[in-house]
Amino acid sequence: MEERMVRRRVVVSLLALILVTAGCAVQRTQAPQLKSQTITELNIAAQLKQANADYIQFFTDLGKQVPQPTAATLAEINGVGHGLKTTLDTANGLWQTYNTNHDASLPAQISALLVTASADMAVLLAKKAGK
């Protein structure tokens, strides 16, 4: 029963990650009065906020998980988690830079980092589930 719940959580979490990565918080058809740049900025801000929240929630849930994963699994999770945190910190830093100078190349870099973060989060969820 517990394994079934873990699998269900993994599936729901992966679907949420896919929606965050592939979806948009603001769509042009729903907000035609907004400039394309504004829509991009709102979407990146929403995705960054969600990625940071997912990272925190993952490790909060992991700390409460019973039984705890093995030491080897925790070491793997911590290694991937460290890389994910570095990716998120870099994306957040680029976002702050973008808000200061609106360098047109930064949104693509931030989006690429968010894709990497999403892939890392999928790895973390699989390891947490014992896959």
C-alpha positions in Angstrom: 0.0 0.0 0.0 2.8 2.4 1.0 4.7 1.6 -2.2 1.6 2.4 -4.2 1.4 5.8 -2.6 5.0 6.5 -3.2 4.6 5.6 -6.9 1.5 7.8 -7.1 3.4 10.8 -5.6 6.3 10.2 -8.0 3.9 10.2 -11.0 2.1 13.3 -9.8 5.4 15.1 -9.1 6.8 14.2 -12.5 3.6 15.5 -14.2 3.9 18.7 -12.2 7.5 19.1 -13.3 6.6 18.5 -16.9 3.8 21.1 -16.7 6.0 23.6 -15.1 8.7 23.1 -17.7 6.5 22.9 -20.7 3.6 25.1 -19.6 3.3 28.8 -19.4 1.8 30.7 -16.5 0.7 33.4 -18.9 -0.4 32.7 -22.5 -0.6 35.3 -25.2 -4.2 34.4 -26.1 -5.3 34.9 -22.5 -3.5 38.3 -22.1 -3.2 39.9 -25.6 -2.6 43.3 -24.0 0.7 42.2 -22.6 3.9 42.6 -24.6 5.7 39.4 -25.5 8.7 40.3 -23.3 6.4 40.8 -20.3 4.8 37.4 -20.8 8.3 35.8 -21.0 9.3 37.6 -17.8 6.2 36.5 -15.9 6.6 32.9 -17.1 10.3 32.7 -16.1 9.5 34.2 -12.7 6.7 31.7 -12.1 8.9 28.7 -13.2 11.8 29.9 -11.0 9.5 30.3 -8.0 8.1 26.8 -8.6 11.5 25.2 -9.1 12.8 26.7 -5.9 9.6 25.6 -4.0 9.9 22.1 -5.4 13.5 21.8 -4.3 12.7 22.9 -0.7 9.6 20.6 -0.6 11.5 17.6 -1.8 14.2 17.8 0.9 11.5 18.6 3.6 9.6 15.5 2.6 12.7 13.4 2.4 13.6 14.4 6.0 10.2 13.1 7.2 10.2 10.0 5.1 9.8 6.7 7.0 11.8 4.6 6.5 14.7 6.7 5.5 16.5 5.8 2.3 19.8 3.9 2.7 23.0 5.8 3.3 24.1 5.0 -0.3 20.8 6.4 -1.7 21.1 9.5 0.5 24.6 10.1 -0.8 23.4 9.9 -4.4 20.4 12.2 -3.6 22.7 14.7 -1.9 25.0 14.7 -4.9 22.2 15.4 -7.3 20.6 17.8 -4.9 23.9 19.8 -4.6 24.0 20.1 -8.4 20.3 21.1 -8.5 20.9 23.8 -5.9 23.9 25.2 -7.9 21.7 25.2 -11.0 18.9 27.0 -9.2 21.3 29.5 -7.7 22.7 30.3 -11.1 19.3 30.7 -12.6 18.2 33.0 -9.8 21.3 35.1 -10.2 20.8 35.4 -13.9 17.2 36.4 -13.3 18.3 39.2 -11.0 20.8 40.3 -13.6 18.1 40.2 -16.2 15.9 42.4 -14.1 18.7 44.9 -13.8 19.8 45.2 -17.4 17.3 43.2 -19.6 20.0 41.5 -21.6 18.1 39.6 -24.3 20.3 36.5 -24.1 19.5 35.8 -20.4 16.0 34.4 -20.7 17.2 31.6 -23.0 20.0 30.8 -20.5 17.6 30.8 -17.6 15.2 28.5 -19.5 18.0 26.1 -20.2 18.9 26.0 -16.5 15.2 25.4 -15.6 15.2 22.4 -18.0 18.3 21.1 -16.3 16.8 21.6 -12.9 13.6 19.8 -14.0 15.7 16.8 -15.2 17.6 16.8 -11.9 14.4 16.9 -9.9 13.1 13.9 -11.9 16.3 12.0 -11.0 15.8 12.9 -7.3 12.2 11.7 -7.3 13.2 8.4 -8.9 16.0 7.9 -6.4 13.7 8.8 -3.5 11.2 6.2 -4.8 13.9 3.6 -4.9 14.2 3.5 -8.7 
